[in-house]
Amino acid sequence: MSDDRPGRRSTELRLALAMRGGVSLAVWMGGACCETAALRAAAGQQPAPESGVYAGLLDTCGYEDVDIDVLVGTSAGGINGVLLACHLVYGMPFGRGVRDLWLHLGDLEGLLRRSTPFHVPSSLMRGDEVFYKELRGALGRLVDEAPPDRRPPASLRLILTATRLRPRRDLVRPTLGRPLPVGRSQAYFRFRHRAALTDFPDDVTGAARETALDRLAYAARTSSSFPGAFEPGRVYVGNGAQPVEDPPRVDMRGVSSESGHPDEDLNGCAELMDGGLLDNIPVAWAVRAVAGSPVARRADRRLLFLQPVPPFPPPPEPGGSRRVTRLVRMAAKSLAVKTGAESLRDDALELRAAEAAAEQQRAVLGVLPPTLTELYDAAMARLGPYARAAGRAEAQRLIRLLADPAEVTGPDALPLPAGPGPLEALDESAAEGSAVLFARLRRAADGLAVAPGTLPGPGYSPLALARTVRLLMDWLVAYESGAGPVEAELVEAYRTRLFACRSAVATLNAARDRLLLGRYRAALSLGLMPTDAAAPYGEATRLLGALMPPVPPPEASPAHWETWAANLATAVGAATLPEVPATGRAAVPEGFGHLWERLADLGQEIGLDLSPDVGGYEALHAAALGTGPPMTEALAYAEVLLGPLRPDPLAEATDIDFHTVSAADTSWATRTVLPQVAPDSPEDMVRAKLSGNQLNNFAAFLSARWRMSDWTWGRLDGAAALVSVVATDERLHDAFGDPEDLTALGEEIAGELALGPPFTELWAQDVTTRPDVAPWDRVRDVLTAVRQHEILQEELPLLAELHRKGFRGGNRPPDSPPNAQNPPNAPNAPNPPGLPTRAAFDAALESFREIGAEEAGRLLRARDPRRAALRTGLLAWPALQPTGRAGARLVQGLLGVLKPLVCLPVLAGAVAPVAALCAAVLMWTGIAFSTGDWSSLPGHVPVCLYAMVALAALVRQWIRPARLRVPAFLIAVAGPPVALWQLRGLHPPDVGDGARTLIVGAAFALAAAAVLYVGTDRWALLPGAAAVAGVIAGLVQFGRPGLGGWWAALMLYAVLFWVTFVLPWLYPRPRPPVSGPVGHTGRRSAPRRSLG
């Protein structure tokens, strides 16, 4: 943790982001990620009016650098994780381009499948054909816009969760007894980046980068494959050469936890879907990832959890109910508890456990004996117990590695190893094979780490080297925390070198893990228990020693160590490995000794340059001065005493401050835009802000205006959270002392941060309107207000332009005029002009407020959302049909026949009640003239039901007071049946056969036009389609003076069948495929087919 004394605070802010699922609320998270990227970009800039709030804020609070090294996302959060990772590593702009991507990519109609007769779609929306290709094309285009001076992070870890559609076979291996078969459904993608070891390559030809973008885009598409909405993602994870397919599957070997575990009969592929099904709150993943992502300098760690909608507890219910429905209610409650079992509390427990582990690690700092003699005596007394303790830790880690390779190797720097695991053959052939193997490994543990009775030195395990690096880092921390002066540049230089050594040792350990898996897989491949359970362990250690490149010299730069690590990774990952050296098992690899010597040389330099009074490290300082045993032996003595307390130094927990970014938060923006919402009502606040928080979080897919509103609120809420993260009470006090005069404090802050009048005006207003606010809270609030004002100046022009036509317009993504810099239909619509006056700003702010007040029911009255809802419902009808042969085909045929009669009119009545009611009246009239009776059976019965649906929907849309809605609903539902009953025996005027045919045809043509009006966007084709419906009805009626009720029903069905058939041809024309430079979409980016 950072030292809290003035002048000794960390100068780096290190952020980790965890992003949950939320369907269309991903747009809000995108806005919050945009602000995080803006904060990072502002680090190191000089305060100036044009630099904005963040540059001055970071400078004043003492932060020289801001970086992001962990991104964890599930479902919708995974898409933003990929976008932000491409921004960090490739320099992709994260601003307007990403915003416009969400405006286009989140358009429901652009994603929907075409409804094909007698075909059961795999999902409602097209994941591979549209979503993946458009995301992939946008990534390639935006990455090409990266500035040449981009600043990639030193390290990055991106984790996206997923869920297997078919659980793979796994085993729980108890200490005694047979393994227990289980199914494993949880999966994940892991992308890592270091200078020389990366899943984000950027080669000269661009081929490797294009492949990496394929994987990133498809991982995002797979993690967000909400069941039913998108088909599962099918990724190649098999062993051996990938078979040729058209289109080719994305190869995820090395980045997927399912590498080597394909589904049966899928040609080496596995089908994965939404990661939020099993883990929608990925905070625990972030905590574990942070532990494996150390920093090269002292830094403040912050974990930001982006949760647009916080959980709201249900209202309390009285117990002891004795109602008849108690059994049903209890069953429903039990099901709700089961399906909602996941909660943030579970992840918070992991966070608390990490904090406790970090506190335990601090307890062992500075406990070494003060003199070399005492250190030597204590080490010699503990040498035997050390060998046993270190050996048991090594054996336990080996057992974990063999039982679950992905769990142990997941945090390291090498590609994930491919399955199946080394124990499968043994477990299949022996009743208690793995349990017996584990028992033998525990018995052989004493000799795994170091031979008993000898000084450990580097030993057989790279973990001793890792612990030594950690010891030297702790020495620097203790020096910085001392009372004397600190040479910051010297400490920074040593810390950088130590971090390079740590990365090299971590790569060495990861390489050994791969060799261990390979040697044990070979030893157990026949399903036989090896005579010596530890023999493969020794073989892997010797093979690692043979593969190690020469260790860089003592003066080597960190870049040399990165190259060394990359060369080692290449050697271990080669298709063919050399024979295991035949040297005796007791030989420690020579390279281990050389690494130990490099660490001793570095410790020698540290001891000579640091002050000798660093408590707990006096003995190491004496060794550096040459007053006793050399540094190599002193470090070995320290390893004997401290090693057992640090069994896995590469996965040690670190201090993390946890912050939630939520739409329930209040700020200047909420007080300005939503003054009617009580600040102490988070549920009302979320409801007023987030347009997408309706229709089970799918609502923002219906309107570009709603997505634009959610994006803007994401930026506003993100800014409020980030200002609080940076401007803590302690740092503000360090910068400005004890505030006495608020006016003077405001002027000082405005000058220090170079904010000028924008800050002073808001400061004066806040002092006047809120006199009781604490000083530092006021500083944060006003700084947030200034930043939010900057955001609104950027986003309100486009938002106001989209809203210019009101809620009935602006729901489709804006189109951009094609030109050389802006490919056709690329999501880069030019921004409208800015807001030059206060009146224009206030008018745009009012548009923002109006959009947030809209509800889904009102939005569906608009043409575009209404059509999208109708299309979704028509597509859902076949999607719910069973698949298979014989009986399933019969059911499919029956439901397909019923679709025109049952599905289309009911959906039209639900989403467009006025048009549907007009159609019902016209069809009623047409049937009446056809049969000669205003109430004929069965012809009028379906029309009666259609009218009931339309009237009920009208009541729901137009009658707001609850006390009036119920009686109005009852009247509406009862009206058509009563009319059908009362009209018995009444007849329409008697006309001739020709006139009757014309009236019937015209009535059904107009009725068809009313239904087609709901779903069309190609108005030129509508009259012809409606006329054909009239012709069909006229042909059925032609030459007959009066039809019976069944003939009228047939006429009704024929017209509705035609309308159902022709409606997809009247949908909007599909957007042309997003174009860009060659290679952005690769072979998979074929032109999009008709949306239907």
N, C-alpha and C positions, 0 to 999 in steps of 0.2 A: 504493500500500500504506500501511497505517497506520504512523505514526511510532511506534516501539517504546519511546521514552523515557518514563519515569514522568510522569504528568500530561499527556501529549500523545497518549494513545490515542484511538481513535475512540469516539464515544458512540453510534453506530448499528451494529446488526448487520443486514446485508442478506442474505437467504437466497434461493437458487434451488433448486428441486426438480426432479429428473429421475426419472421412475418408469417402470420397465420393464414388459413384459408378464409375466403369470404366472397367467392364468386365475383360479382360485379364490383364489390367493394375493393377489389384489387386496384381500381383507379384511384381511390383515396390513398392507398398505400404507395402507389406510384408518385403521387404528389409529395408525400412525406419523404420518400427516397430522394426526390428532386431537391428538397431542402437540405438533406444530409450531404448530398453531393456539393451543394452550394457552400455549405460550411467548410467542407474539406478544401474546396478550391480557394477559399478566402485565406487560408492559413499562409502566413509568410508575407502577405501583402501589407503595404504601409497604409495606415488610416488616411482616408481621403473621402470627400463627398461622393466621388464616383465609385468608390470601392464598396459602398453599402455598409450595413450595420456589422456584418460578421467580421470583416477585416479589423476594424477598430476594437470590437469586443474581444476577439482572440488576443490581440496585441496587449490590450489593457489587462486582461486576466492572466497573462503570462504564458499563453500557449503558442509555441513556435510552430508546431506541427499538429495536424489532425489527420488521422488515417483510419481506414476500415479494413480489418483483416479477417472477419468472420461474417458470413452471410448464410442464414438458414431460412428456408422457405418451404411452405407446404401449400399445395393446391394453388390458389391464386397468388399467394405470396411467393411461390417459386418463380413465376414469370418476372416479377419485379427483382427477385434475387439475380436472375440471369441478366436482366437489363443493367442492373447496378454493377455486376461483376464485369460486364463488357465495358462499362464506363471506366471502372477503376483500372483494368489491365490494358485495354486497347485505347483508352482515351475517348471513347464514344461520347458525344455530347449528351448530357442528361438534362434536357430542358424541353424546349418547344417540340423537338423531334419526337421525344418519347410521349409527350402529351398528345400530339397529333396521331401517333401510333395507337394510343388507347382510344381516341375518338373513332378511328376507323376499325381497329381490330375488335372492339367491343360492340360492333353493330350486329344485332341479332339477325337481321335479314341477310346480311352478307355471309353468315355462317350456316344458315339453315340448309338442309338437304332438299332435294327435289322429291316430291311425293310421286312415287311410281306405282301404278296399279299392280296388285297382287305381288308386291315385293315388301318384305319385312326389313326395314332399315335397321342398321346396327346401332344408330343413335339419331338424335334429332339434328345435331350439328356436325359439320365435317371437320374432324380434327386434323387428319393428315392432308386432305386435299386443299383446305383453305387456311385453317388456323396456323398450322405449322409452316406452310409455305409463305404466308404473308408475314409471320413473325420472322422467319428466316431471311426473307428478302429485306425486311426493314433493318434487321441486325447488320447485314452486309452493307447496306447503303449508309447507315448511321456510323458504322465503324470507319468507313472511308472518309467521313467528315472529321475524324479525330485531328486535333492540332499536332503539329510536329513536335512540340515541346511537352508532350504529355508526361505525367509523373506516375508511373505504375507503383503500386505498393510493394514493399519488400517481400511480403508473403500475403497470400489470400487463400481462404478455404470457403468454398461454396458447397452447401449441402441442400439437396432437394429430396423430400420424402416422397415415397410412392407406395402403392399397395399391389401385391400380386393378385391377379384375377383368380388364379388357381393356386392355392397354397402349395409350396414345395415341401417335400418330405424332409423332416429334420428329426433329431433325436435329443432327448434330455438324458445326460449320462450321469447317473447317481454314483456315489462313492462305492456302494455295494449293489449288486444285482444287475439285471439286464437293462440295457438302455430303453427308454420309454419313447415310442414314436409320437411325434407331434407334427402339426402343420405350421409352417412359417409363412405369413402373408406380408409382414412388414418389409419394405425394401427402401433403398435410397440411392441417389446419385451423389458422388463426391468428386468435385473438381478442385484441384489444388494448384497453387502458383508459387514458385520461387524463381529466382533469376535463371537457374540452369535446369530446374525440374518443374515442368509446368504442363498443365492441360490447356493452356492458352498460348499456343505457339504463334509466332509472328515471323515466319520465314520470308526470305527474299522473294520467292516465287508466289507466295500467297496460298499455295495448295494446302499446307498444313493448317493454316488459319481457317480456310474454308471448311475443312473437315471438322475443326474444333467448333466453329459456329453451327454446323449441322448438329453436332452432339448437344450443344448448349440449347439450341432452339427446340430440339426434340425432347430433351429432358424437361424443359419448361412446359411443353405441350402435354407430356405424359403426366407430370405431377399435378396438372390442373384438369385432368380428364374426369370431370364430374360424371358419375354414373348416369347413363341415360342421355345426358346432354352431349357428351362426346364418346366416341368409341375408344376402347382401351388402346394405349400405345403399344405397338409391337416392336421390340428392340432385339437386335442380335446379341446374344450373350454366350453362344455356344463355343465349344473348343474346336480348334482346327480352322481350316480355310472357310471363309464365308461363302456360301453358295450364291450363284448368280440368280437374282430376282429382278423383276421389273414391276414397280420401281424398287431399287435396292433398299434394304432395311438399314437403319442407322446402327453402326457398330458401337456398342456401349461397353465393350470389354475393357476392363481396367478402371472405369469410372462408375460402374454399377455394382451394387452389392450382390447382384444375381449373376455375376460373371461365372460361367461354368455350370449354371443351373437353369437350363432352358426348360420350357414346357414340353411335354411329350407331343410328338407329331406336329411340331411347329417349325421344323427345319432349322433348329438351333436358336429359335426366338423365344422370348417370354413376353406375355401380355401383362402390362402394368397399367394401373389407373390412379385416380386421385389419392394423393398421400394423406389428405385430411380424413379419410375414412377411418384410419386407425390412430392417427396422431395429428390433430388439427392445431395443436398448441406446441410449437417446436422449441420451447424455451430450453428444455433439457438438452436437446441436440446442441444448442448454442453454448450452453455451459460446458459440455464435454469438448466442443471444438475449441473454445477459448483456452482450455487447459493444454491443448496440443499446439497452441499458437503463441509462443513466447515473443516478447519484444526485445529489441536490441538496446533499449534505453529505458530509464524510469518513465513510466507512463500511468496516467489515470485511465483505468478500465471502466467502460460503461457498456452495459447490455441494454439496447433499446428494443422493446417488444412492441411491434406495431399491431395494435388491436383496435380497429375502428369502432367496434361495438363491444363494450365491456359486458360481462355477464350480469344480468339483473335477476336477483332472487325472486322466485314466485311469491305472490301474496300469501300470507299465512291462512291456513284453512282450519276450521274447528274440527277437533277429533271427536270420535265416538259417534259418528253418523250411523244411523240404523236404517237408512233408506234401502229400498229393494235393490237399487243399482250398486250397492256397496261392493259386491263381488267383482262386477265389471270395472268399477272405478279403481279398485285395488289392483286388478290386473293391468289396467292402463297405466296407473302410477308406477307399477313395478317395471313395465316396459320402458317408460320414460326415464326411470332411474338407470336402467341398463344401457339404453342408447345414449344417455347424457353423462355416463360415468366419468369421462375425461374432464378434467378441470385444471385450471391454472395452479391450483393448490399442489397437485402432484409434481408439477415442474418446479414450483417454489421449494418443495422439499429437497429436490436435487440441488437447487441453488444454495439452500441452507447447509446441505451436506458439503458442498464445495467450500463454503465459508469456514466451516468447522475444520475441514482438512487443511485449508490455508493457515488457519490459526495454529494447528498442530505443527505444521512445518516451521512456522516462526518460532516455535518453542525450542527448536534444536539449533537456532542460530547463535553463534558466539559462545558455545559451551565447551570448546576445546580447552584442554589444560594450558596454563599460561607459559610453560617452559617446554623446551624440546625433550628434556629428560623425563618430565612427567608425562608428556605425550607418548614417548617411547614405552615407558613402563605400563601405562594404561593399555596401549595397543597390544603389547605382548601378552598381557593378562587376558585379553579378550580375543586372541587370535583364533582359538578353537571355536568358541561360540559364534564368532563372526562367520567362519567358514560354513557352519551349520545353518545359521540364519540366512546368509546370502544364498546358499545353495537351495534352501527351502523356497525362498522367494523366486529363484530362477526356475525351479521345478514347477511351482504353481503357475508362473507365467507361461511356461511351455505347455502345460496342460490346457490352459485357456486358449492358447494359440491353436493347438491341435483340435480342440473341441469346436471352436468358433473362430476360424481365421479372420473373417471380415471384422469381427468385433475388436480384435487386437490390432490389426493392421490398418483399420479405418483412419485413425488420426495421423498416420505417418506420411512420408513424402513420396512414396513409390506407388505405381498403379496397384489397384486392388488385386489380390491374387485370385486366380480362377479356381472354381471348384471342379469336381467334388472334393470334400475334405479328405485328409489322409486316413481317417478312421473308418470310413464307410465299409471298405472290404473286410476289415477286422471285425466290425460289429455284425456283419452279415454272416460270417463264418463261425464265429465263436460266441457262445452264450453270454459271457460276461467279459468279452475281449477288452474293451476300452477301460473297464473298471480295473482289470488285472494290470493292464499297461500303466495306468495312472498310479496304482499302488507301487509298482516296481520303480517308477520314476521318483516317487517320494522317498523310497528307501535308498535310491542312489543319489539323493540330493546333496549330500555332504561334499561330494567331489565335483559338482557341476560348476560352481563359481570359481573356486580356487582349491588347490591341493591342500589338505589339512596340514597344519604345522609350518607353513611357509608364509612369507610376507605376500600379501595379495598382489601389489602392483596392478597392472592392467587386468590380470586374471583371464579367464576364458570368456567373460561376458563384456560386451560393450557398455553395459549399464554402469560398471565401475567408472569408466571414462566419463559417462554422462553425469554421474554424481560428483566427480571431481570438477567438471565445468561448473556445475551448480554451486559448489563450495566456493570457487573463485568469484563467481557473481555475487554470492552473499557477502564475501569480503568487501567488494566494492560498495554494496548497499550499507554495510556497517560503517565504512569510512565516511560515506556521505551523511550518515545520520549522526556522526560525532559532533563534538562541540567546536572543533577547530575549523579553520578555513578549508574550503574544498576547491581543488583545481578541476573545474568542470570539464575543460577540454581534454585533460589527461584521462579523466574517468570515462568520458565519452569514447575516446580512442580505444581504451582497454575493453570497454563493454562491447564495442563493435567487433573487436577481434574475438572476444569470447563467444559472441553470438555466432560468428562464422564457425568456430570450433564446435559449438553445440549443434549447428545444422549438419556439420559433417558427421558427428557422432550419431545423430539421429538417423541419418541416411545409412550409416554402418549398421545400426541396429535393425533398421527396416530390411536391409539386404540380408542380414542373418536370418530374419524371420522367414523370408522367401526360401532361403536354402534349407532351413529346418523343415519347412513344409514339404519341400521336394525330397529330402532324404528320408523323412518318415513315410511319405507316400510310396517311395520305392521299397522301403523295408517292409511295409505292411500290405503291399499290393496283392500278395497271394493269400491274404487273410490269416497268416501265421504269426504267432507271437515271437518277436526276436529274442534270442538268447540273452542279449545284453540290451535292456531297454534304453540305455543312455548312449549306445554306440552311434546311432544316427546323429545325436547331438554333437559328439566329437567330430564326426565326419563333416558336418555343416560348418563347424568352427574352423577346421583345417582348410576346407574349401574356400571359406571366406578369406582366410589369410592368403591363399594363393591368388585370389581375384583382386585383392586390394591394390590400387595404384600406389606408386611411391608417394609417401607423405610429403606435403609441401614443406619448404624450409621454414625456419622460425620467423623470418621477416616477410613471409608471404602475405599478400593482401587478401581480403575477404573474397575477391573474385577468383583467386586461385583455389580457395577452398570450395567454392561453388563448382568450379570445373572438376575438381577432384571428386566431389559427390556425384556429379553427372557421369563421369567416367565409371565410377563404381556401379551406379545404377545400370548403365549400359552393359557392363560385364555380367552382372547378376541376371539381367533380363535377356541374355542371349539365348537363342534357340538351343544351342548345344553348349554344355558346360564341360570343362576339363575333368579328367579323372581326379578323384579325391587323393590328395597326397598321402603317401604311406607312412609318414612319420608317426611316432608314438603319440598316444593320446595326451600325454602330459605336456607336450610342447605347446606353449602359448604362441599364437601367430606373431610373427615378427613385426607386422604392421601395427599390432596393438601396442607393442613396446615403443615404437616410434611415436605414435600418438601420445602416449603417456609422457614421453620426453618433451614433446612440444608443449603440453600443458604445464609441465614442470618449468620449462623455460619462461612461459608466460607468467606463471606464478612467481618466478624469480624477479622478473621485471616489476610486477605489481608490488612485491614486498620491498624492493629498493626505492620505489617512487612514492609509496604511501607513507603516511606518518606512522611511527611505531606504536602509538597508543590506541590502536583500534581494539577494543575489548573483545576477547574471545579468539583473536587471531595473532596473539603475540608470538606463539611458537612458530607459525609460518613466517612471520617477519624475521625471526631469528635464523630460520633456515635460509632465507634469502640473503642474509648478511654473512652466511658462512660460519656461524658460531657453533655448528654441530652437524648432524647428518644433513645431506643435501636435500633439495626440495623434492626430488623424486621419492625419497624415503619418507619425508614429512607428510606428503600427500597420501602415501600409502598408510601411514599410521592414522591419519584422519579418516581414511576410508574404513578402516577397521572399526573405529568408534561410531561413525555416523552412517555408514552404509546400510546396516540393518533398519535404520529409521526411515530410509528412503528407498523402498523396494522398486519403485518405477519412477525415476526422476524426470522422465520425458513426458509424463502424464500428470504431473503434480497440479493440483488446483491452485488458482490464483484469486486474488481479491477482485470481485466484480460488483460494481454498483448497478442495481437493476432499476430501469426506468420504463414506464409504460407510456406510450404515445397513443392517445385515444381521442375519438370525436366527442367524448363527454367532457373534455377539458374546456375551461373557459379562458377568455383572453379579451383583449381590446376588440378583436374582430367579432366575437360573439356579442359583446355589449353594443357594438355599432350596428351589426347586421340583424341581430336577433334580440332586440331590447325587450320583446314581449315574453321571452323564455326565462324562467327563474333559474339563476345560476346554481342553485342547490338541488336541481332536478335533472340528474344526468340522463335519465331516460327521455325526458322531453327535449333535452339539448341534442341528443343523438337523432331523435326523430325530426327535429327541425333542420338539422344540418344535412344529413345524408339522404339524398334522393335514392341511392341504390339500396337502402336498408328497407326495402319493401319486396313483396312477392318472393319471400325466402331468399333475399339478397340478389335476385336476378333482375331487379327493376331497371337498373342503369343500362342494361343492354337494349332497352327500348328507345332511348333518347340520347342523342349526342349532347343536348343541353344538360341533361342530368349527369352525364359522365364529366362534362366540363365543370359542373358545380362541385362534384365530389373531388375532382383533381384539385380544384382551388382550395377547398376546405382541407384536403390532405396537406397542402403546402402551408396553409395558415396554422393548422394544429401542430405540424412538424416544427415550424419556426418557434412557436411558444415553448415546446418541449426542449429544443436545442438551446435556446437562450437560457433556460433554467439549468441545463446540464453544464454550460460553460460558466455562467455568472453565478457561482455559489456565494454564499454569504462570506466565506473565508477569503475568497479571491477578491471580492469587491472591497472587503475591509482592508486587505493588503494594498489595494490600489488607491483608495480614497480616505482611509482612516475612519475616525468616528464622525459621522455626519451630525452637524449642529444646525446649520442653516440650509433648508431645503432649496431655496433659490440659488444659493452659492453652489450647492452640490450639483444641481441641474446644469448650471453654467460650466462647472468643471468637467462634468461628464461629456457635455456637448463639445467642449474644446478638445478633450483627450481623445475622443472617438471620431473627431472631425465630422460631426453630424449636423451642426449648425441649426438653423431655424426649424427644420422638421422635428428635431428632438425638443428644442426649448418650447415650442408652441404646445406640443402634446404634454410636456412636463407641466407647464403652467395649468393646462386644463385639468390634468389628473390631480394636481395639488388642490385645486379649487373644488372639484366634484367629489373627491374621495380623501378627505383630510386625515382619516384614521388609519391609513395603510402604513405598514412598517416601511422604513426607508429602503431596505434592499429589495423588498417585494415591489415597491414602487419603481425602482430602477429597472428590475426585470420586466415589469408590465409595460413601461414606456418604451424600453428597447424593443420589446416584442411588437408594440404598436408601430414603431417606425419600420421594422422589417415587414410587418404585415401590410403596411401601406405600400411598400415597394412591390410586394407580391401582387397586390390588387392592381397596381398600375400596369403590371405586365399581363395579367390574365383577364381583367374585366373587359377590355376592348373586344376580344373574341367572344367572350360570354355574352356580352350585350348584343353583338351582331347576330349570334345564334338565336337570341331571344327576341329579336326585333319583330318577328311576325307573331309573337305570342306563343302559347303552348301548342297551337295547331301547326306551327312551322318551326323549323330549326331542329327537328328531331333526327334528321339524317346527317351523317358526317359531311363537313364542308368539302367541296371539290376545289381543286387548285388548277389554275390554268397551266397546261403543259408548256415547258420550254426546256432549253438545254440543261439548266441547272435543276429543274423540277420535273422529273419524269411524269408521264401521264398518270394521273390518279394516285401519285405517291402521297403519303400522309404528311405533306409539308405545306399545307395551305398557308398563304401569306397572312400575317396578322393584319387586322384592320388598323387604321390610324389610332394613335394614342388618344388619351383623354386630356385635352389641353386646358379645360376649365374646371372649376369646382362643380359647376352645374352638371357638366357631362359626367364627372366622376360620381356624383350623387345619383344621377339617372341610371348609370350602369350598376351602382350598388343596389338600387331598387330592383333592377332586373334580377340580380343575384338573389335578393330576398324572395322575390316572387317564384323563382325556380324552386327554391328550397321548400316553399309552402305547398307545392303541387303534390297531389296524391296519385297513386297508380290508377284509380278508377277514373279520375278526370283525364289523365294522360291518354287513356285508351279511347277517349272520344276523338283524339287527333288521328289523322289519316294514317300516318306511317306506323305508329305503335299499334294501332288497331289492326292493320294489315299483318304486321309481324305476329301478333297474338293469334289471329285467325290461321295463319300458315303453321304456326307451332302446334295448334290444336289438331289441324288436319293431318299433320305429320305424326303426331303422337298416337293417333288411332291405329295405323298399321304397326307402329313401333311396339304397341302393347300386345300384339298378336303372338301366339305361340309359334315356335319354329320346329321343324322336324318333318316327318313323313306321315302318310296315311291320315290319322285323325287330326293332326295339326294342319295338314293341307285343307282338310274339310272345314275346320274352324276358320282358317284364313279366307277361304272362299266365301263362307257365310258372312263374315264380318266385312269383307270387301264389297259384297252385294248390299249390305245394310248401310255402308258408309254414306252414300248420297241421301238416304232417307233419314238416318238417325244422327249422323255426325255434323254434316255441313250446316243444316238449318239451325240446329241447336247452338253451334258455335257462333254463327252469325247473330243469333238472337242475344247471346251473352255479351259479345263485344261491340255490336252495333245495333242496339235495340230499335232505334227509330227506323233504320233501313229494313231491318228484319220484320218489323211490324207492318210496314208498307208492303213488303213482299207477301206477308201472310194475308193481308186484306186483298191484294190482287189475286193471289192463288185461290182464296176463298171465292172471289167473284168468278174467276175462270171456271172453277169446278161447278159453281151454281149454274152458270149458263150452259155448261156442258151436260149436266144431268137434269137440268130443269127444276132443281130443288135447292133452296138455300141451306138445307140441312140434309145431306146425303151421307150414308154410311157405305163403305168405310172411307170414302174420298176425303171428307172434311175432318176426319179424326186427326190425322197427322198435322193438318194445318192448324187445328185447334191447339194442339200441343205446342207448335211453334209460336203461336201468339201468346200462350201462357208464359213461355220462356222469355220472350221479348218484353212483355209487360212487367214481369218480375225484375228483369234487368233495368228497366226504366225506373221502377220504384227505387231500386238500390242506388241508381246514379243521381236521381233528382230530389229525392225526399231525404233530408238530412236528420230532422229530429227523430229520435228513437221512438217517441210516443206515437208518432204518426206513421212510422215506417211499417209496423206490424199490421195495423188495420188496412193500410193501403196495399200491402203485399197480399193480404187475404182477398181483398176485392179484385186485385189484378189477376190473381190465379183463378179465381172463381168466375171471372167475366166470360172468357171464351166458352167454357162448358155450358154456362147458363144461356149464352147466345145460341149455341148449337141446339140446346133443348127448346128454347123459345121459338126458334125459326122453323121448327117442324111444320110441314104442310104449306109453307109459303114458297111461292115460285117467282122467279125473275120474269120480266116482261117477255112475251112470246115474240120471237123474231124468226126470220127465215133461216134456212140452213146455211146459206152463204154468210149472212150477217153473224150468225152464231159462231161460225168458224173464225171469222175475223175477230170477234170479241174475245173468244177463248184464246186465240193466238196472241192478240195484243196484250191481254191480261197477263199471260205467262211470259211474254217477252219483257214487259215492264217489271214483272216480279223477278225474272232472271237478272235484269239490269240492276235492280236494287241489291241483290245478293252479290253480283259481280263487282258492284261499286265498292263494297267493303274491302275486297282483296286486290283490286287492280291498281296499276300505276301506268298502264299503257292505254290511255284513254281512246286512242284512235281505233283500237280493236274491240272496245266494249260494245258499240252499237251492233256490229256484225255478229258478235257472239250472242248477244241478247236476241237478235232477230232470228238466229238459227233455233234458239229455244222456242220462240214463238212459232216457227215453222214446224217444229216437232210436235208441239201441242196441236197446231192446226191440222197436221196430217192424221193424228189420232182421231180428231173430231170430224174430219172431212167426210161429207156424204152421209152423216148420221144425224137424224133429227134430235136425238137425245141419248146419252150414254148412261149406262148403269154405274153404280158406285164403284165397282171394281175396275171398270174401264177408266173411270176418272182417277182412281188411285194409280193405275198404270201410267196414265198421262203425267200425273204429278211426279212419279218416279223417273220417267223418261226425261223430263225437263231437268230434274235435280241431278240425274246422272250426267247429262250434258254439261251442266254448270260445274259439277265436280271435275269432270274431265278437262274442260277448257280453262278453268281458273288458273292452273299453273302457268299457262302461256301468257296470262295477263299480268303476272308478277313483274316487278321492276327488272329492267335489264341488269345482268350481273356486272359488277365493276370489272374493268379490265384488270388483268393480273398486275400487281405492283412490279414495275420494271426498275432496272438499275444496271450497273455495270455487269459485265459477263461474269458468271460464276457465283453470283449471290444466292441463287436458289439451286444451283447445281443441276444434276440430272433429275431431281425430284420436282423441279419447278416447271412442270408442263403447264400450258395455258389452262385456266380454270374452265370447267364446263358450266353449262347453264345452271343457274340457281333454281330454276323451275318456279 
